[in-house]
């Protein structure tokens, strides 16, 4: 997009907005991914005299609706990819103008390109520069708008857009320079850096979604001179293989600013070693009340500092508001050159002011100044969690948790995370009658999915009898943060259990669960990762895991923002099969099989349909495999488009040889590797190394175990580059080819054969023997029942390792 095109289209939009008779100066919300239309929307809204309110694309429909309702927005511009949120926003009465950007149609919205067609490109009759009304979450949990009055004399210059002057004086931005923005534009800092570049007449290069290698390619291709990052992006780029990192010419890059979160010292040193001394620290806030910069030389001399703010505009104060001398830790106040208030929240506004001089304001940061005026952050009063450069406010998550009827109290804190800086940990005190409730964690997770954007979800929920408190009765946040830093996942045993998953006891009991259950779901820039999360039994699958996996696959199919799906396993193994113990522990398991039809329906639902759904997803699917991939693990691996395996991975299935069952894995695995390899694995119980699995056609790439994530990142970046619709059509064509080969009929036939094999005399005897050994007592299944019903579907993937070989 050229400046001429931006000027014309933003003028057209401004004229459309002024012609819509919207309340003067009212907010217009933007819900778009990174695209040229974002800047058309931003400048068009400002030129019409309105306020820009950006919405994170990660918000749930209700979270987005809260912001739009709170600021009383009169219009909204949405991307057609966010149809669910758009539908929710369309229910808001005061949204008088609704425009959609993209190729699809959204009910109740007019396509923006059509709305602008034929509209004059002349300056709006009543052109005056509007303002922003951006939202920043607060300690009360509800996001709050940062409101400033509209200046009737404001113009598009460096006085109004003060960051532009900083860009010139601090970073040496000149005519012809190029700025790269790899972050989402709904964040204040990336948006304002782009706008500053516009004001200075530079070139802006924006990644649709952050892509580590793509960013390096953009620097070389566009001769990028300036850029702004969050530390997590540095981590992702450093994870690229060395040959990829050094394949691009980055010599044009003069300034790389990092902000939003502290950058770990080791990460920054690695980046400086690679890029040279061009990294700048930037400290600021969405409120734009003060800022500090630390140049590369200063960082080497004062590690830990965030920079040297204007000494006339910063002070450190104690609780009474008295100024503190150098070296003393207190609340950081800045003199507010541009007055603001938190929209609709006078109490929060008052709390941000100095108790005696309201010209001085704080966002709650705590720190100290050294004798030379350099600022060091010590903490935040709100204990904000900064994960991947995104602020997550504990109170908002705590409100969602205590809103559940089974939860009496909850405290949310951050814990160190090597990639994201921090991750979210929740300590939950249940109502007494629900402390031992086995469904507590699952119920809490369900509420979080409905009420909070996924990036705010706790990665660990610790159920405690009582939240610890200080003598004053407040939650002991400091103690909980210390406890959170020492929490770790339950250790895996030295080898998989020989009977396919006898559950080990976690050192912290049932109260500790990663991401609230047996399935982890993570979203990162269009990539959704589903992780099997029972590492203590090498991810042997029980019914709870299978149910959650099935629901997770349904969510992927319904979410158009997901471009690539990754299936992985936590701990040392990918998946060791189905967990036999679930038959012994679930007393309803066999009572549900009183009718043949009931058994068929249940086994098909939990053991067949999820894999079929995975195979038929329209997006690329990838398996990341380490350690054991056995029995049911083979079925999932064979159903994905690509498999990246560590060189120590082991593949196999002992079900036929040691369970007497025609295993459920046959159709997917045999279709992938052919009849000869299938016979070796199933009939001879042959274990394949990762390299053998690659030769057979199951594994796409074999890499050293330490390079698994680097190879996975490399593959994902390439898949994200592919045109989405063309890729989906290609996958559909390949699926049609499989159908022509009769694979669907093969699956149908084999499911019946698998059912029959369960009902044989020998299969029933073997199953009873194994369950008896697992329980170390008499079998939980009456002998006649095991023969009439076949014993239980979980044997379809059987034991995790052949016990006769002692593995």
Secondary structure, 3 states (H helix, E strand, C coil): CCHHHHHHHHHHHHHHHHHCCCCCCCEEEEECCCCHHHHHHHHHHHHCCCEEEECCCCCCHHHHHHHHHHCCCCEEEEEHHHHHHHHHHCCCCCCCEEEEECCCCCCCCEEHHHHHCCCCCCCCCCCCCCEECEEECCCCCCCEEEECCCCCCCCCCCCCCHHHHHHHHCCCCCCCCEEEECCCCCCHHHHHHHHHHHHHCCEEEECCCCCHHHHHHHHHHHCCCEEEECHHHHHHHHCCCHHHHCCCCCCCCCEEEECCCCCCHHHHHHHHHHHCCCEEEEECCCCCCCCEEECHHHHHHCCCCCECCCCCCEEEECCCCCECCCCCCEEEEEECCCCCEECCCHHHHHHHECCCCCCEECCCEEEEECCCCCEEEEEECCCCEEECCEEECHHHHHHHHHCCCCEEEEEEEEEEECCCEEEEEEEEEECHHHCCCCCHHHHHHHHHHHHCCHHHCCCEEEECCCCCECCCCCECHHHHHHHHHHCCCCCCCCCCCCCCCCCCCCCCHHHEEECCCCEEEEEECCEEEEEECCHHHCCCECHHHHHHHHHHHHHHHHCCCCCEEEEEECCCCCECCECCHHHHHCCCCCHHHCCHHHHHHHHHHHHHHHHHHHHCCCCEEEEEECCEEECHHHHHHHCCCEEEEECCCEEECCHHHHHCCCCCCHHHHHHHHCHHHHHHHHHCCCCEEHHHHHHHCCCCEEECHHHHHHHHHHHHHHHHHCCHHHHHHHHHHHHHHHHHCCHHHHHHHHHHHHHHHHCCHHHHHHHHHHHHHHHCCCCCCCHHHHHHHCCCHHHHCCCCCCHHHCC
